[in-house]
Amino acid sequence: MSATLISENTFTAKKKHLCDLCGQHIQVGEKYKRQFCVDGNAYAFKMHFVCEDISKVYSKEYDSDGEGYDHNCFSHDVFENFEVVVGFKSDGLKYQEALKLFKQKWIEGKETKGIG
């Protein structure tokens, strides 16, 4: 069942949260996006802005299956597109290391292109 988006807001973290896309902490004081959704159950989906940006690019291929875009899809896309974004293969890198480089290069790419 696909989720229905009820609301979407930007917050500044007053405590640590986990990003539902990358699985890393959203630090105290960091701005993040929170979506309130319902798919039979109600839940909040929290994410870093960069993770949301990445998901907007890659989630299109998942839209047709009705399952939505989650942590598994996100991590698959980080490794699937790692070489294109970062410039070298992710061979031997642990997920957290690969993710840090991927997000860093993603942000640098946007700044270089003057996007965002």
RACOR-V187831 format. One record per pair of residues at least 24 apart in sequence whose C-alpha atoms are under 6 Angstrom apart, sorted by the first residue. I is the first residue (numbers start at 1). J is the second residue. Records with the same first field share a line. If there is no record, write none. Layout:
I=J + J
//
This chain:
2=66 + 67
3=38 + 39
4=37 + 38
5=37
6=36 + 37
7=35 + 36
8=34 + 35
9=33 + 34
19=46 + 47
20=46 + 47
21=70 + 71 + 74
//
